[in-house]
Amino acid sequence: GGTSSSGEAGGTGDLYGDFSGTPTLADLALGSGGGKAWYYCTGAGGAGGGKILINVTDTLTVNGTLTVAGSSGQGCSHYYGNNAGGGGAGGTIWIDAGTFTGSADGSILAAGGM
């Protein structure tokens, strides 16, 4: 997860490996939340991203957006200066498809917040 410049660290993510076969949604990790802002401010850290699991035996076509992005931290002002909580980490997208296609406008995002 993200941290602010003088904030608290976000939680750690789970580590997964060695999938024998197709994972379940429970096997995938969520993005961790971002750290809160400096203690004089109340800016919360952003939420971590979610998770998507797609299993398609034939063709998967993505013409829109699949996203598990983390959200940005909240800002705050204090007489010591402006601060913000850290952004949440992106989540997990697992795609297992026989064929994968899509338009130029299609996107798959697991970005962290700011």
DSSP file (Angstrom, degrees, kcal/mol; ACC not computed):
  #  RESIDUE AA STRUCTURE BP1 BP2  ACC     N-H-->O    O-->H-N    N-H-->O    O-->H-N    TCO  KAPPA ALPHA  PHI   PSI    X-CA   Y-CA   Z-CA
    1    1 A G              0   0    0      0, 0.0     9,-0.3     0, 0.0    33,-0.2   0.000 360.0 360.0 360.0 165.1    0.0    0.0    0.0
    2    2 A G        -     0   0    0     85,-1.4    33,-2.2    30,-0.3     8,-0.4  -0.342 360.0-154.1 -82.8 166.1    1.0    3.6   -0.3
    3    3 A T        -     0   0    0     31,-0.2    84,-0.3     6,-0.1     2,-0.1  -0.943  16.1-120.5-131.9 158.2    2.2    6.0    2.3
    4    4 A S    >   -     0   0    0     32,-0.4     3,-1.1    -2,-0.3    81,-0.1  -0.420  45.8 -90.1 -87.1 175.5    2.1    9.7    2.7
    5    5 A S  T 3  S+     0   0    0      1,-0.3    -1,-0.1    79,-0.3    80,-0.1   0.807 124.2   6.9 -61.9 -29.9    5.3   11.7    3.1
    6    6 A S  T 3  S+     0   0    0      2,-0.1    33,-0.3     0, 0.0    -1,-0.3  -0.077 111.9 112.1-138.9  36.9    5.2   11.4    6.8
    7    7 A G  S <  S-     0   0    0     -3,-1.1     2,-0.3    31,-0.1    30,-0.2  -0.147  71.0 -78.3-101.7-166.7    2.3    9.0    7.3
    8    8 A E        -     0   0    0     28,-1.1    -4,-0.3    29,-0.1    78,-0.2  -0.736  50.3-104.4 -97.3 144.7    1.7    5.5    8.5
    9    9 A A        -     0   0    0     -2,-0.3    27,-0.2    26,-0.1    -6,-0.1  -0.324  32.7-118.0 -68.1 147.4    2.3    2.6    6.2
   10   10 A G        -     0   0    0     -8,-0.4    24,-0.2    -9,-0.3    25,-0.1  -0.295  43.0 -82.3 -73.6 168.7   -0.5    0.7    4.6
   11   11 A G        -     0   0    0     22,-0.4     2,-0.2     1,-0.1    -1,-0.2  -0.202  47.7-104.4 -68.1 163.8   -1.2   -2.9    5.3
   12   12 A T        -     0   0    0     -3,-0.1     2,-0.2    19,-0.1    -1,-0.1  -0.617  30.8-123.2 -89.6 151.9    0.7   -5.7    3.6
   13   13 A G        -     0   0    0     -2,-0.2     2,-0.2     1,-0.1    18,-0.1  -0.525  27.9-103.3 -88.2 160.0   -0.8   -7.8    0.9
   14   14 A D        -     0   0    0     16,-0.3     2,-0.5    -2,-0.2    15,-0.1  -0.517  30.8-131.3 -77.8 150.9   -1.0  -11.5    1.0
   15   15 A L        +     0   0    0     -2,-0.2     2,-0.4     2,-0.0    -1,-0.0  -0.910  27.0 179.1-106.9 130.3    1.4  -13.6   -1.1
   16   16 A Y        +     0   0    0     -2,-0.5     2,-0.3    13,-0.0     3,-0.1  -0.956   8.9 151.2-128.5 147.6    0.1  -16.3   -3.3
   17   17 A G        +     0   0    0     -2,-0.4    -2,-0.0     1,-0.2     0, 0.0  -0.966  40.1  47.5-161.3 176.4    2.0  -18.6   -5.6
   18   18 A D        -     0   0    0     -2,-0.3     2,-0.6     1,-0.2    -1,-0.2   0.927  58.1-168.1  47.8  64.9    2.1  -22.0   -7.3
   19   19 A F        -     0   0    0     -3,-0.1     2,-0.9     1,-0.0    -1,-0.2  -0.721   6.9-162.4 -78.8 120.1   -1.4  -22.3   -8.6
   20   20 A S        -     0   0    0     -2,-0.6     2,-0.3     2,-0.1    -1,-0.0  -0.867  69.2 -16.6-102.3 100.4   -2.0  -25.8   -9.8
   21   21 A G  S    S-     0   0    0     -2,-0.9    -2,-0.0     2,-0.0     0, 0.0  -0.692 117.4 -22.5 101.1-161.2   -5.1  -25.3  -12.0
   22   22 A T        -     0   0    0     -2,-0.3    -2,-0.1     1,-0.1    33,-0.0  -0.729  66.6-129.1 -90.4 130.2   -7.4  -22.4  -12.0
   23   23 A P        -     0   0    0      0, 0.0     2,-0.2     0, 0.0    -1,-0.1  -0.285  16.4-128.7 -71.4 162.6   -7.5  -20.2   -8.9
   24   24 A T    >>  -     0   0    0      1,-0.1     3,-1.3    -2,-0.0     4,-0.6  -0.609  31.4-101.0 -99.4 169.2  -10.7  -19.2   -7.2
   25   25 A L  G >4 S+     0   0    0      1,-0.3     3,-1.1    -2,-0.2    -1,-0.1   0.853 123.4  61.3 -59.5 -33.9  -11.7  -15.6   -6.3
   26   26 A A  G 34 S+     0   0    0      1,-0.2    -1,-0.3     3,-0.0     0, 0.0   0.758  96.4  61.0 -64.8 -23.6  -10.6  -16.4   -2.7
   27   27 A D  G <4 S+     0   0    0     -3,-1.3    -1,-0.2     2,-0.1     2,-0.2   0.702  89.4  87.8 -74.3 -20.1   -7.0  -17.1   -4.0
   28   28 A L  S << S-     0   0    0     -3,-1.1     2,-0.3    -4,-0.6    23,-0.1  -0.537  76.4-124.8 -87.2 147.7   -6.6  -13.5   -5.4
   29   29 A A        -     0   0    0     -2,-0.2    63,-0.3   -15,-0.1     2,-0.2  -0.664  11.9-136.1 -93.2 143.1   -5.3  -10.6   -3.3
   30   30 A L        -     0   0    0     -2,-0.3   -16,-0.3    61,-0.2    20,-0.2  -0.591  35.1 -99.2 -82.7 155.4   -7.0   -7.3   -2.7
   31   31 A G        -     0   0    0     18,-2.4    17,-0.3    -2,-0.2    60,-0.2  -0.534  41.7-115.3 -71.8 144.0   -4.9   -4.1   -2.9
   32   32 A S        -     0   0    0     58,-0.2    57,-2.8    -2,-0.2   -30,-0.3  -0.469  31.1-104.6 -80.0 154.7   -3.8   -2.8    0.5
   33   33 A G        -     0   0    0     55,-0.2   -22,-0.4   -32,-0.1    14,-0.2  -0.386  34.9-108.4 -75.6 154.8   -5.1    0.5    1.8
   34   34 A G        -     0   0    0     12,-2.7    11,-0.4    52,-0.3   -31,-0.2  -0.417  37.9 -96.9 -79.3 158.3   -2.9    3.6    1.8
   35   35 A G        -     0   0    0    -33,-2.2    51,-2.7    52,-0.2    11,-0.2  -0.377  40.7-106.9 -72.6 152.5   -1.5    5.2    5.0
   36   36 A K        -     0   0    0     49,-0.2   -28,-1.1   -27,-0.2   -32,-0.4  -0.331  43.0 -90.6 -75.4 163.8   -3.3    8.1    6.7
   37   37 A A        -     0   0    0      6,-3.3   -29,-0.1   -30,-0.2    -1,-0.1  -0.085  65.1 -56.3 -67.4 171.4   -1.8   11.6    6.5
   38   38 A W    >   -     0   0    0     46,-0.1     3,-2.7     1,-0.1     5,-0.2  -0.096  63.3-102.1 -47.0 147.6    0.5   13.0    9.1
   39   39 A Y  T 3  S+     0   0    0    -33,-0.3    -1,-0.1     1,-0.3    -2,-0.1   0.645 119.5  60.0 -60.6 -19.1   -0.9   12.9   12.6
   40   40 A Y  T 3  S+     0   0    0     38,-0.0    -1,-0.3     2,-0.0     2,-0.3   0.632 104.1  61.8 -79.6 -12.3   -1.9   16.6   12.7
   41   41 A C  S <  S-     0   0    0     -3,-2.7    37,-0.1     2,-0.1    35,-0.1  -0.753  71.1-145.6-112.5 160.0   -4.2   16.0    9.7
   42   42 A T        +     0   0    0     -2,-0.3     2,-0.5    35,-0.1    -3,-0.1   0.181  48.0 139.4-108.6  16.3   -7.2   13.7    9.3
   43   43 A G        -     0   0    0     -5,-0.2    -6,-3.3     1,-0.1    43,-0.1  -0.482  45.1-142.2 -67.0 116.0   -6.6   12.8    5.6
   44   44 A A        -     0   0    0     -2,-0.5    30,-3.0    -8,-0.2    41,-0.5  -0.413  16.7-107.5 -77.3 152.8   -7.5    9.1    5.3
   45   45 A G        -     0   0    0    -11,-0.4    42,-0.2    28,-0.2    -9,-0.1  -0.430  42.5 -98.0 -72.2 154.7   -5.5    6.8    3.1
   46   46 A G        -     0   0    0     40,-2.8   -12,-2.7    25,-0.2    43,-0.2  -0.359  40.0-101.7 -73.2 154.4   -7.2    5.6   -0.1
   47   47 A A        -     0   0    0     25,-0.3    24,-2.5   -14,-0.2    41,-0.4  -0.450  37.1-112.5 -73.1 147.4   -8.9    2.2   -0.3
   48   48 A G        -     0   0    0    -17,-0.3    42,-0.2    22,-0.2   -15,-0.1  -0.396  39.0 -95.5 -74.7 159.0   -7.1   -0.7   -2.0
   49   49 A G        -     0   0    0     40,-2.9   -18,-2.4   -17,-0.2    20,-0.2  -0.240  35.0-123.0 -74.1 164.1   -8.4   -2.1   -5.3
   50   50 A G        -     0   0    0     19,-0.2    42,-1.5   -20,-0.2     2,-0.3   0.195  26.0-103.0 -86.5-154.1  -10.7   -5.1   -5.6
   51   51 A K  E     -a   92   0A   0     40,-0.2     2,-0.4   -21,-0.1    42,-0.2  -0.999  21.6-167.0-144.1 144.6  -10.3   -8.4   -7.5
   52   52 A I  E     -a   93   0A   0     40,-2.3    42,-2.5    -2,-0.3     2,-0.5  -0.997   1.2-171.7-131.4 132.9  -11.6   -9.8  -10.7
   53   53 A L  E     -a   94   0A   0     -2,-0.4     2,-0.5    40,-0.2    42,-0.2  -0.988   7.8-178.7-125.5 120.9  -11.4  -13.4  -11.9
   54   54 A I  E     -a   95   0A   0     40,-2.7    42,-2.6    -2,-0.5     2,-0.5  -0.980   6.8-179.6-124.7 123.0  -12.4  -14.3  -15.4
   55   55 A N  E     +a   96   0A   0     -2,-0.5     2,-0.4    40,-0.2    42,-0.2  -0.976  10.1 168.6-121.3 116.0  -12.4  -17.8  -16.9
   56   56 A V  E     -a   97   0A   0     40,-3.0    42,-1.0    -2,-0.5     4,-0.1  -0.993  23.7-162.9-130.1 124.8  -13.5  -18.1  -20.5
   57   57 A T  E    S+     0   0A   0     -2,-0.4    -1,-0.1    40,-0.2     3,-0.1   0.814  84.2  24.5 -77.5 -28.4  -13.1  -21.2  -22.5
   58   58 A D  E    S-     0   0A   0      1,-0.2    41,-2.0    40,-0.1    40,-0.8   0.483 119.1 -21.2-102.8-116.0  -13.6  -19.5  -25.9
   59   59 A T  E     -a   99   0A   0     39,-0.2     2,-0.5    38,-0.1    41,-0.2  -0.859  45.0-160.5-109.2 130.7  -13.1  -15.8  -26.7
   60   60 A L  E     -a  100   0A   0     39,-3.0    41,-3.0    -2,-0.5     2,-0.5  -0.942  11.6-167.3-104.1 124.5  -13.0  -12.9  -24.2
   61   61 A T  E     -a  101   0A   0     -2,-0.5     2,-0.6    39,-0.2    41,-0.3  -0.961   4.5-168.1-115.4 122.4  -13.6   -9.5  -25.8
   62   62 A V  E     +a  102   0A   0     39,-2.4    41,-1.0    -2,-0.5    44,-0.2  -0.921  24.2 152.3-112.1 107.6  -12.8   -6.4  -23.8
   63   63 A N  S    S+     0   0    0     -2,-0.6    -1,-0.1    39,-0.2     2,-0.1   0.469  70.0  35.8-108.0  -8.2  -14.2   -3.2  -25.5
   64   64 A G  S    S-     0   0    0     43,-0.1    43,-2.5    42,-0.1     2,-0.4  -0.049 101.6 -62.7-116.9-140.4  -14.7   -1.3  -22.3
   65   65 A T  E     -b  107   0B   0     41,-0.2     2,-0.5    -2,-0.1    43,-0.2  -0.967  27.7-168.6-124.2 130.4  -12.7   -1.0  -19.0
   66   66 A L  E     +b  108   0B   0     41,-2.3    43,-2.9    -2,-0.4     2,-0.4  -0.979  27.5 173.9-106.6 124.4  -11.9   -3.7  -16.4
   67   67 A T  E     +b  109   0B   0     -2,-0.5    43,-0.2    41,-0.2   -17,-0.1  -0.993  36.4 168.4-140.6 141.8  -10.5   -1.9  -13.3
   68   68 A V        +     0   0    0     41,-2.2    23,-2.7    -2,-0.4   -19,-0.2  -0.270  37.6 160.9-133.3  42.6   -9.5   -2.8   -9.8
   69   69 A A        -     0   0    0     21,-0.2   -19,-0.2   -20,-0.2    43,-0.2  -0.331  39.3-121.5 -71.0 145.8   -7.7    0.5   -9.1
   70   70 A G        -     0   0    0     41,-2.5   -22,-0.2    18,-0.3     2,-0.2  -0.501  31.5-116.6 -77.1 156.6   -6.9    1.8   -5.7
   71   71 A S        -     0   0    0    -24,-2.5    17,-2.6    -2,-0.2    42,-0.4  -0.563  28.7-100.0 -94.9 162.2   -8.4    5.2   -4.7
   72   72 A S        -     0   0    0     15,-0.2   -25,-0.3    -2,-0.2    15,-0.1  -0.418  38.5-105.0 -78.1 152.8   -6.4    8.3   -3.9
   73   73 A G        -     0   0    0     12,-0.5     2,-0.3   -27,-0.2   -28,-0.2  -0.363  37.3-105.5 -72.6 157.7   -5.8    9.5   -0.3
   74   74 A Q        -     0   0    0    -30,-3.0    11,-2.3    12,-0.2     2,-0.2  -0.636  32.3-134.6 -86.3 141.6   -7.8   12.4    1.2
   75   75 A G  E     -C   84   0C   0     -2,-0.3     2,-0.3     9,-0.3     9,-0.3  -0.493  21.4-177.1 -90.7 162.5   -6.0   15.7    1.6
   76   76 A C  E     -C   83   0C   0      7,-2.7     7,-2.4    -2,-0.2     2,-0.4  -0.984  17.6-136.2-154.1 156.2   -6.1   18.0    4.6
   77   77 A S  E     +C   82   0C   0     -2,-0.3     2,-0.3     5,-0.2     5,-0.2  -0.921  25.6 166.0-116.3 143.0   -4.7   21.4    5.5
   78   78 A H  E >   -C   81   0C   0      3,-1.2     3,-2.5    -2,-0.4   -37,-0.1  -0.954  52.6-101.7-147.3 160.4   -3.1   22.3    8.8
   79   79 A Y  T 3  S+     0   0    0     -2,-0.3     3,-0.1     1,-0.3    -2,-0.0   0.687 122.7  60.2 -65.5 -12.8   -1.0   25.3    9.9
   80   80 A Y  T 3  S-     0   0    0      1,-0.4    -1,-0.3   -40,-0.0     2,-0.2   0.555 124.0 -85.7 -84.0  -9.2    2.1   23.0    9.5
   81   81 A G  E <   -C   78   0C   0     -3,-2.5    -3,-1.2     2,-0.0     2,-0.4  -0.760  54.5 -49.8 134.1-179.8    1.2   22.6    5.8
   82   82 A N  E     +C   77   0C   0     -2,-0.2     2,-0.3    -5,-0.2    -5,-0.2  -0.743  54.7 168.5 -93.9 138.4   -0.9   20.6    3.4
   83   83 A N  E     -C   76   0C   0     -7,-2.4    -7,-2.7    -2,-0.4     2,-0.3  -0.896  14.8-161.7-139.8 167.8   -0.8   16.8    3.6
   84   84 A A  E     -C   75   0C   0     -2,-0.3   -79,-0.3    -9,-0.3    -9,-0.3  -0.991  26.7-105.8-150.8 150.7   -2.6   13.8    2.1
   85   85 A G        -     0   0    0    -11,-2.3   -12,-0.5   -41,-0.5   -49,-0.2  -0.338  48.9 -95.0 -68.0 158.8   -3.1   10.2    2.9
   86   86 A G        -     0   0    0    -51,-2.7   -40,-2.8   -84,-0.2   -52,-0.3  -0.371  41.6-101.8 -74.7 155.7   -1.3    7.7    0.6
   87   87 A G        -     0   0    0     26,-0.4   -85,-1.4   -84,-0.3   -15,-0.2  -0.468  37.0-109.2 -75.6 148.6   -3.1    6.1   -2.3
   88   88 A G        -     0   0    0    -17,-2.6    25,-2.9   -41,-0.4   -18,-0.3  -0.444  36.5-104.8 -74.5 151.3   -4.4    2.5   -2.0
   89   89 A A        -     0   0    0    -57,-2.8   -40,-2.9    23,-0.2   -58,-0.2  -0.406  37.5-102.4 -73.6 151.1   -2.6   -0.2   -4.0
   90   90 A G        -     0   0    0     20,-0.3   -58,-0.2   -42,-0.2   -21,-0.2  -0.327  37.7-130.5 -66.8 157.2   -4.2   -1.7   -7.1
   91   91 A G        -     0   0    0    -23,-2.7     2,-0.4    20,-0.2   -40,-0.2   0.248  30.1 -75.2 -89.2-146.5   -5.9   -5.0   -6.8
   92   92 A T  E     -a   51   0A   0    -42,-1.5   -40,-2.3   -63,-0.3     2,-0.5  -0.965  29.5-171.3-126.3 135.1   -5.7   -8.2   -8.8
   93   93 A I  E     -a   52   0A   0     -2,-0.4     2,-0.5   -42,-0.2   -40,-0.2  -0.990   7.3-174.4-123.3 122.0   -7.0   -9.2  -12.2
   94   94 A W  E     -a   53   0A   0    -42,-2.5   -40,-2.7    -2,-0.5     2,-0.5  -0.972   4.3-177.4-117.2 121.5   -6.7  -12.8  -13.3
   95   95 A I  E     +a   54   0A   0     -2,-0.5     2,-0.5   -42,-0.2   -40,-0.2  -0.979  10.5 176.8-123.4 126.9   -7.8  -13.7  -16.9
   96   96 A D  E     +a   55   0A   0    -42,-2.6   -40,-3.0    -2,-0.5     2,-0.3  -0.950  22.6 153.8-126.8 108.6   -7.8  -17.2  -18.3
   97   97 A A  E     -a   56   0A   0     -2,-0.5   -40,-0.2   -42,-0.2     3,-0.2  -0.980  49.8-136.3-139.4 147.3   -9.2  -17.2  -21.9
   98   98 A G  E    S+     0   0A   0    -42,-1.0     2,-0.3   -40,-0.8   -39,-0.2   0.917 100.3   8.4 -64.3 -44.0   -8.8  -19.3  -25.0
   99   99 A T  E    S-a   59   0A   0    -41,-2.0   -39,-3.0   -43,-0.1     2,-0.5  -0.996  71.1-155.1-139.0 141.2   -8.6  -16.2  -27.1
  100  100 A F  E     +a   60   0A   0     -2,-0.3     2,-0.3   -41,-0.2   -39,-0.2  -0.972  25.0 154.3-122.6 121.7   -8.3  -12.6  -26.0
  101  101 A T  E     +a   61   0A   0    -41,-3.0   -39,-2.4    -2,-0.5     2,-0.3  -0.850   4.4 151.1-135.9 172.5   -9.5   -9.7  -28.1
  102  102 A G  E     -a   62   0A   0    -41,-0.3   -39,-0.2    -2,-0.3     2,-0.1  -0.953  39.7 -84.5 174.7 172.5  -10.7   -6.2  -27.8
  103  103 A S    >   -     0   0    0    -41,-1.0     3,-1.4    -2,-0.3   -41,-0.1  -0.389  44.2-104.1 -88.5 169.8  -11.0   -2.7  -29.3
  104  104 A A  T 3  S+     0   0    0      1,-0.3    -1,-0.1    -2,-0.1   -41,-0.1   0.729 123.2  57.2 -64.4 -21.6   -8.4    0.0  -29.1
  105  105 A D  T 3  S+     0   0    0    -42,-0.1    -1,-0.3     2,-0.0     2,-0.1   0.550  85.4 104.6 -86.5  -8.3  -10.7    1.6  -26.5
  106  106 A G    <   +     0   0    0     -3,-1.4     2,-0.3   -44,-0.2   -41,-0.2  -0.445  47.7 176.1 -74.4 146.6  -10.5   -1.4  -24.2
  107  107 A S  E     -b   65   0B   0    -43,-2.5   -41,-2.3    -2,-0.1     2,-0.4  -0.996  26.3-155.1-150.7 153.9   -8.4   -1.3  -21.1
  108  108 A I  E     -b   66   0B   0     -2,-0.3     2,-0.4   -43,-0.2   -41,-0.2  -0.986  25.6-175.4-130.2 117.7   -7.5   -3.4  -18.1
  109  109 A L  E     +b   67   0B   0    -43,-2.9   -41,-2.2    -2,-0.4   -40,-0.1  -0.945  30.6 161.6-126.9 134.8   -6.3   -1.4  -15.1
  110  110 A A        +     0   0    0     -2,-0.4   -20,-0.3   -43,-0.2   -61,-0.1  -0.234  36.0 153.3-134.8  43.5   -4.9   -2.3  -11.6
  111  111 A A        -     0   0    0    -22,-0.1   -41,-2.5   -21,-0.1   -20,-0.2  -0.349  42.3-118.6 -78.0 153.2   -3.3    1.0  -10.8
  112  112 A G        -     0   0    0    -43,-0.2   -23,-0.2   -22,-0.1   -40,-0.1  -0.509  31.5-107.4 -83.4 159.4   -2.7    2.4   -7.4
  113  113 A G              0   0    0    -25,-2.9   -26,-0.4   -42,-0.4   -41,-0.2  -0.247 360.0 360.0 -78.5 173.1   -4.2    5.7   -6.2
  114  114 A M              0   0    0    -28,-0.1   -27,-0.2   -44,-0.1   -42,-0.2   0.416 360.0 360.0 -99.2 360.0   -2.4    8.9   -5.7
